[in-house]
Amino acid sequence: MLKFFKNLRFREGGYRELLTTAFPLILTTASWSVLQFIDRVFLTWYSPDVLAASMPAGILNFTLTTLFLGTASYSATFVAQYYGAEKFHKIGETLRHGIYISLIGSLIIFFIGFMSEPIFHIIGHGAEIEKFESEYFKILCFGSIGPIVSSVLAGFYSGRGKNKPVMWTNFISLGINTVFDYILIFGKLGFPEMGIKGAAIATVISGAAPILIYGYFIFGPKYNIKYKTLSNFNFNNELFGRMLKFGLPSGVHFFIETAGFTAFLLILGRLGTIELAATNIAFNINTIAFMPMIGIGIAISMLTGQNIGRNRVDIAERFIWQGFHICFAYMGLIALTYFFLPNIYIYPFEVNANPAEFIPIKKFAVVLLKFVAVYSIFDTLNLVFASAIKGAGDTRFVMVIGILLSLFLLVIPSYIVLIIMKGDLYDAWLIASIYTSILGFSYLIRFLTGKWKSMKVIEHTLL
């Protein structure tokens, strides 16, 4: 028995290799969730109104960003497959074309920022909330170049399985955001008190920092010699077209899935500030626990791509199942704490908040965490198996199923139940839980069909 577990641990495609690759990414994605958590805690201390405004405005900005973020960052899958196939000279060219896509997307979102006031006036969350939402959204749009371009640069490392630079860069970004958040929200060290506007500026500053860090190393002579990161800036129509062919459906999937939840939140926001603030807290608590597992998902996607590039589908499949075992066990334990120990998660939001204002918010948040406990188990199917088939290139299926389920299981039912039938907060969360569960099973079934095993995003012959 001991020999069996030892072989399982150390064999190619085993738990040890997966966790070695994934651990820096787990810490990286954990830092993303900590960043959002700190941001929301500071805003809770500042005012429930700005807390309520930050989520719909922030997620609407993120929704717009995801279309280009998902498309451009899919270059990491190309990097992974080229790296597995030892076509190193193609990696620098892939990186540059990913940056071209990201710059186009950043420019589009920049100009959308000028439409923030009419956008939130149409949404109609109340005059005071609307003002805060508009301010927050506009600044985030103006700084969208940071996360989109840096996601492409990060893919240069993660696609090759070299994840420590990504981890350290995100730690630096987290530190920058935390410091500027505190200074600008509350007006410290001689800076004016800026509230939600300060939170947005801090986010933009911390989002731009990774571009400088990655760029300094990636475009140096060390990587240019092997990967041609600064060689041949000619535009490659064939490569760019292939990156759009596989990357755009990935971006559309990311966009539609996020847009569905954005529409859900905007509809839910009509129930009131207390309900919106409680939802904000529940989602952020879920994020702080779930985001580390996204690191496993990224590792699965990159390892799948590398092994498909090596023509070792058997090893790729082994990695995928090992990743599922880890994620399912972890989220099962977290779900138990959501259900039985909700106060340990809510306390940081409560400690410096106005007690009279926070009591009704807490009452809702405790119940919402029970919904989170249930759907987070099924969300592991979404995380693992969507990552796996996207790493192979099965992005069109992911896009189509995401559009259909988001529209017919989340957005339309939410509108009918909440707006037409005047349902309550718990009805909304029941809809979201059912949607998440069915989405996860859809990706599992697609994975089990095995169609992904015959896919590849790179050329089948050497150039």
C-alpha positions in Angstrom: 0.0 0.0 0.0 2.8 2.4 0.9 4.5 1.6 -2.4 1.3 2.3 -4.3 0.9 5.8 -2.7 4.6 6.6 -3.2 4.3 5.8 -6.9 1.1 7.8 -7.2 2.8 10.8 -5.6 6.1 10.7 -7.6 5.0 9.3 -11.0 4.8 11.6 -14.0 1.5 13.5 -13.9 1.1 12.8 -10.2 0.0 15.0 -7.3 3.5 16.1 -6.5 4.3 17.4 -10.0 0.9 19.1 -10.2 1.2 20.8 -6.8 4.8 21.9 -7.5 3.6 23.6 -10.7 0.4 24.9 -9.1 1.7 26.2 -5.7 3.1 29.5 -6.9 -0.2 30.0 -8.9 -2.2 29.2 -5.8 -0.4 31.9 -3.9 -0.8 34.2 -6.9 -4.6 33.8 -7.1 -4.8 33.9 -3.3 -3.2 37.3 -3.5 -5.9 38.4 -6.0 -8.6 37.5 -3.5 -6.8 39.1 -0.6 -6.5 42.3 -2.7 -10.3 42.3 -3.3 -11.0 41.3 0.3 -8.9 44.2 1.7 -10.5 46.6 -0.7 -14.0 45.6 0.4 -13.1 45.6 4.1 -11.8 49.2 3.9 -14.9 50.3 2.0 -17.1 48.6 4.6 -15.3 50.6 7.3 -15.8 53.7 5.2 -19.5 53.5 4.3 -22.1 50.8 3.4 -23.1 52.9 0.4 -19.7 52.8 -1.2 -19.4 49.1 -0.4 -22.8 48.5 -2.1 -21.6 50.6 -5.1 -18.2 49.0 -5.5 -19.4 45.6 -6.5 -21.8 46.3 -9.4 -19.4 49.0 -10.7 -16.3 46.8 -10.2 -17.8 43.7 -11.7 -19.3 45.7 -14.7 -15.8 47.0 -15.4 -14.4 43.5 -15.0 -17.1 42.1 -17.3 -16.0 44.4 -20.1 -12.3 43.6 -19.4 -12.9 39.8 -19.6 -13.7 39.8 -23.3 -10.2 41.1 -24.1 -8.5 39.6 -21.0 -9.8 36.1 -21.9 -8.8 36.5 -25.6 -5.3 38.0 -25.0 -4.4 35.8 -22.1 -5.2 32.7 -24.1 -1.8 33.3 -25.6 -0.5 31.4 -22.6 -2.0 28.2 -24.0 -0.1 28.8 -27.3 3.0 29.3 -25.2 2.3 26.1 -23.3 1.8 24.0 -26.5 4.8 25.6 -28.3 6.9 25.0 -25.2 5.8 21.3 -25.0 6.6 20.9 -28.7 10.0 22.6 -28.2 9.1 25.3 -30.8 10.8 28.0 -28.7 11.3 30.5 -31.5 7.4 30.9 -31.8 7.0 31.9 -28.1 8.2 35.5 -28.5 6.1 36.0 -31.6 3.0 34.7 -29.7 3.7 37.0 -26.9 3.9 40.1 -29.1 0.6 39.2 -30.9 -1.1 38.7 -27.5 0.1 42.3 -26.6 -1.4 43.6 -29.8 -4.8 42.1 -28.8 -4.6 43.5 -25.3 -3.8 47.1 -26.5 -6.8 47.1 -28.8 -9.0 45.9 -26.0 -7.6 48.4 -23.5 -8.3 51.3 -25.9 -11.9 50.3 -26.4 -12.5 50.0 -22.6 -10.8 53.4 -22.0 -13.4 55.2 -24.2 -16.3 53.3 -22.6 -15.2 54.9 -19.3 -16.5 58.2 -20.6 -20.0 56.7 -20.7 -20.1 55.8 -17.0 -22.8 58.3 -15.9 -25.5 57.4 -18.5 -24.7 53.7 -18.0 -25.4 53.8 -14.2 -28.3 56.2 -14.6 -30.0 53.6 -16.8 -29.3 50.9 -14.2 -31.1 52.9 -11.5 -29.7 52.0 -8.1 -30.5 55.4 -6.5 -28.9 58.8 -6.9 -26.2 58.4 -4.2 -25.2 54.9 -5.1 -25.3 55.8 -8.8 -22.8 58.6 -8.2 -20.3 56.3 -6.4 -20.7 53.6 -9.1 -20.0 56.0 -11.9 -16.8 57.3 -10.3 -15.5 53.9 -9.5 -16.3 52.4 -12.9 -14.8 55.4 -14.9 -11.4 55.2 -13.2 -11.2 51.4 -13.5 -11.9 51.7 -17.2 -9.2 54.3 -17.7 -6.7 51.9 -16.1 -7.7 48.7 -17.8 -4.4 48.4 -19.8 -2.7 47.2 -16.6 -4.5 43.9 -16.0 -5.0 43.0 -19.7 -1.4 43.5 -20.8 0.1 42.0 -17.7 -2.1 38.9 -18.1 -0.3 38.3 -21.5 3.1 38.9 -20.0 2.3 36.5 -17.1 1.4 33.9 -19.7 5.0 33.9 -20.9 5.9 32.4 -17.5 2.9 30.3 -16.6 2.7 28.8 -20.1 6.3 27.4 -19.6 5.5 26.3 -16.0 7.8 28.9 -14.5 5.3 30.4 -12.1 7.4 31.9 -9.3 7.9 35.2 -11.1 4.1 35.5 -11.5 3.7 34.8 -7.8 6.3 37.4 -6.7 5.0 40.0 -9.1 1.4 39.6 -7.7 2.7 39.9 -4.2 4.3 43.2 -5.0 1.1 44.4 -6.7 -0.9 43.3 -3.6 1.4 45.3 -1.3 1.1 48.4 -3.5 -2.7 48.1 -3.6 -3.0 47.7 0.2 -0.9 50.7 1.0 -2.5 53.0 -1.6 -6.0 51.7 -0.6 -5.5 52.8 3.0 -3.9 56.1 2.1 -6.3 57.2 -0.5 -9.6 55.9 0.9 -9.1 57.4 4.3 -6.8 60.3 3.5 -3.6 59.5 5.2 0.0 60.8 4.9 -1.2 64.2 3.7 -3.4 62.9 0.9 -7.1 64.0 0.7 -9.8 61.6 1.8 -11.1 60.1 -1.5 -13.4 57.2 -0.5 -14.4 55.0 -3.4 -12.4 57.1 -5.8 -9.3 56.4 -3.9 -10.0 52.7 -3.9 -10.3 52.8 -7.7 -7.0 54.8 -8.1 -5.2 52.3 -5.9 -6.5 49.4 -8.0 -5.2 51.1 -11.2 -1.8 51.8 -9.8 -1.3 48.2 -8.5 -2.7 46.8 -11.8 -0.1 48.8 -13.9 2.9 47.8 -11.8 3.3 44.2 -13.2 3.7 45.5 -16.7 6.9 47.3 -15.6 8.2 44.3 -13.6 7.5 41.6 -16.3 8.7 43.9 -19.1 12.0 44.5 -17.5 12.9 40.8 -17.5 11.0 39.4 -20.5 12.4 41.8 -23.0 16.0 41.5 -21.8 18.7 39.7 -23.7 18.4 36.4 -21.7 14.9 35.6 -23.1 15.4 37.2 -26.5 18.2 34.7 -27.4 16.0 31.6 -26.8 12.5 32.9 -27.3 13.0 35.8 -29.6 11.0 38.2 -27.4 12.5 41.2 -29.2 13.1 39.8 -32.6 11.0 40.2 -35.8 8.2 42.6 -35.1 6.5 41.8 -38.4 2.8 41.1 -38.1 1.9 37.5 -38.7 -1.6 37.3 -40.1 -1.8 33.5 -39.8 -0.7 33.4 -36.2 -2.9 36.4 -35.2 -5.9 34.7 -36.9 -5.2 31.4 -35.1 -4.9 33.2 -31.8 -8.3 34.9 -32.4 -9.8 31.6 -33.6 -9.1 29.9 -30.3 -8.7 32.9 -28.0 -11.8 34.9 -28.9 -14.2 32.1 -27.9 -12.3 31.8 -24.6 -12.7 35.6 -24.2 -16.4 35.5 -25.1 -17.0 32.6 -22.7 -15.2 34.6 -19.9 -17.3 37.7 -20.9 -20.6 35.9 -21.0 -20.1 34.0 -17.8 -19.1 37.2 -16.0 -21.8 39.3 -17.8 -24.5 36.8 -16.6 -23.4 37.4 -13.0 -23.2 41.1 -13.6 -26.8 41.2 -14.9 -27.7 39.0 -11.9 -26.2 41.6 -9.5 -27.6 44.6 -11.3 -31.1 43.0 -11.1 -30.5 42.0 -7.5 -29.4 45.6 -6.7 -33.0 46.7 -7.2 -33.9 44.8 -4.0 -32.1 47.4 -1.9 -28.7 48.6 -0.5 -28.7 46.1 2.4 -29.3 43.1 0.1 -26.6 44.3 -2.3 -24.1 44.9 0.5 -24.8 41.4 1.9 -24.3 39.8 -1.5 -21.1 41.8 -1.9 -19.8 40.3 1.4 -20.9 36.8 0.6 -19.2 36.9 -2.9 -16.0 38.3 -1.4 -15.9 35.6 1.3 -16.4 33.0 -1.4 -13.6 34.6 -3.4 -11.1 34.6 -0.6 -11.5 30.8 -0.2 -12.1 29.9 -3.9 -9.5 31.9 -5.7 -6.5 29.8 -4.6 -8.1 26.9 -6.5 -8.1 29.0 -9.6 -4.3 28.5 -9.4 -4.9 24.8 -9.7 -7.2 25.5 -12.7 -4.5 27.6 -14.4 -1.9 24.9 -13.7 -4.3 22.2 -15.2 -4.8 24.3 -18.3 -1.1 24.9 -18.8 0.0 21.3 -18.1 -2.8 20.1 -20.4 -1.4 22.4 -23.2 2.2 21.4 -22.6 1.4 17.6 -22.7 -0.7 18.0 -25.8 2.2 19.8 -27.4 4.3 16.8 -26.4 1.6 14.4 -27.7 1.2 12.9 -24.2 -2.6 13.1 -23.7 -2.4 10.3 -21.1 -0.3 12.5 -18.8 -2.6 15.5 -19.4 -5.6 13.4 -18.4 -3.8 12.2 -15.3 -3.1 15.8 -14.2 -6.7 16.8 -14.7 -8.1 14.1 -12.4 -5.5 14.8 -9.8 -6.5 18.4 -9.9 -10.1 17.5 -9.4 -9.4 15.4 -6.4 -7.4 18.3 -4.7 -10.0 20.9 -5.5 -13.0 18.8 -4.4 -11.4 17.9 -1.1 -10.4 21.5 -0.4 -13.7 23.1 -1.3 -15.6 20.4 0.7 -13.8 21.4 3.8 -14.3 25.1 3.1 -18.0 24.5 2.5 -18.3 23.0 6.0 -16.9 26.2 7.6 -19.2 28.4 5.5 -22.2 26.4 6.9 -21.2 26.0 10.5 -18.7 28.8 11.2 -19.9 31.8 9.1 -19.0 34.4 11.7 -15.2 33.9 11.3 -15.5 35.1 7.7 -17.9 38.0 8.5 -16.0 39.4 11.5 -13.4 41.4 9.4 -16.3 43.3 7.7 -18.0 43.8 11.0 -15.2 44.9 13.3 -15.0 48.6 12.3 -18.4 49.0 10.7 -21.3 50.9 12.2 -23.2 48.3 14.3 -26.6 49.7 13.6 -26.0 49.6 9.9 -24.3 46.3 9.8 -26.7 44.1 11.8 -29.3 43.7 9.0 -26.5 43.1 6.4 -25.0 40.4 8.6 -28.3 38.7 9.0 -28.5 38.2 5.3 -24.8 37.4 4.8 -24.9 34.5 7.2 -27.7 32.8 5.2 -26.1 33.5 1.9 -22.9 31.7 3.0 -25.1 28.5 3.2 -25.9 28.9 -0.5 -22.2 29.5 -1.2 -21.4 26.3 0.7 -23.6 24.2 -1.6 -22.8 25.7 -5.0 -19.0 26.0 -4.4 -18.8 22.2 -4.3 -20.3 22.0 -7.8 -18.2 25.0 -9.0 -15.1 22.8 -8.7 -16.4 21.0 -11.8 -16.6 24.3 -13.6 -13.1 25.2 -12.5 -11.3 22.0 -13.3 -13.0 20.7 -16.4 -13.5 24.0 -18.2 -9.7 24.7 -17.6 -8.8 21.3 -19.0 -10.7 21.5 -22.2 -9.7 25.1 -22.8 -6.1 24.1 -22.4 -6.6 21.7 -25.2 -8.3 24.2 -27.5 -12.0 23.3 -27.0 -12.9 26.9 -26.5 -15.9 27.0 -28.9 -17.9 24.5 -26.8 -17.1 26.5 -23.6 -18.3 29.7 -25.3 -21.6 28.2 -26.6 -22.6 26.4 -23.4 -21.7 29.5 -21.4 -23.9 31.7 -23.5 -26.9 29.3 -23.4 -26.8 28.5 -19.7 -26.0 32.1 -18.6 -29.0 33.4 -20.6 -31.6 30.7 -19.9 -30.6 29.6 -16.4 -29.4 32.9 -14.8 -30.3 36.2 -16.4 -33.9 35.5 -17.7 -35.0 33.5 -14.5 -33.5 36.2 -12.3 -35.5 38.9 -14.2 -38.7 37.0 -14.1 -38.4 36.0 -10.4 -37.1 39.3 -9.0 -38.7 41.9 -11.2 -41.9 40.4 -12.4 -42.7 38.0 -9.6 -41.2 40.3 -6.9 -39.1 37.5 -5.4 -36.6 38.1 -2.6 -32.8 37.8 -2.0 -32.9 34.0 -1.3 -34.8 33.3 -4.5 -32.1 35.1 -6.4 -29.3 33.0 -4.8 -31.2 29.8 -5.4 -31.2 30.6 -9.1 -27.5 31.4 -9.0 -26.8 28.1 -7.2 -28.7 26.0 -9.7 -27.0 27.7 -12.7 -23.5 27.2 -11.3 -24.2 23.5 -10.6 -25.6 22.7 -14.1 -22.7 24.6 -15.7 -20.2 22.5 -13.9 -21.8 19.2 -14.9 -21.9 20.4 -18.5 -18.1 20.8 -18.6 -17.7 17.4 -16.9 -19.8 15.7 -19.5 -17.9 17.4 -22.3 -14.6 16.3 -20.8 -15.7 12.7 -20.5 -16.6 12.6 -24.2 -12.8 12.8 -24.9 -13.1 15.2 -27.9 -10.5 17.5 -26.4 -7.9 14.7 -26.7 -7.6 15.2 -30.5 -7.4 19.1 -30.4 -4.3 21.3 -30.7 -4.0 25.1 -31.2 -0.5 25.2 -32.7 0.7 24.0 -36.1 0.9 20.3 -36.6 4.1 20.7 -38.6 7.3 22.6 -37.8 7.7 26.0 -39.5 
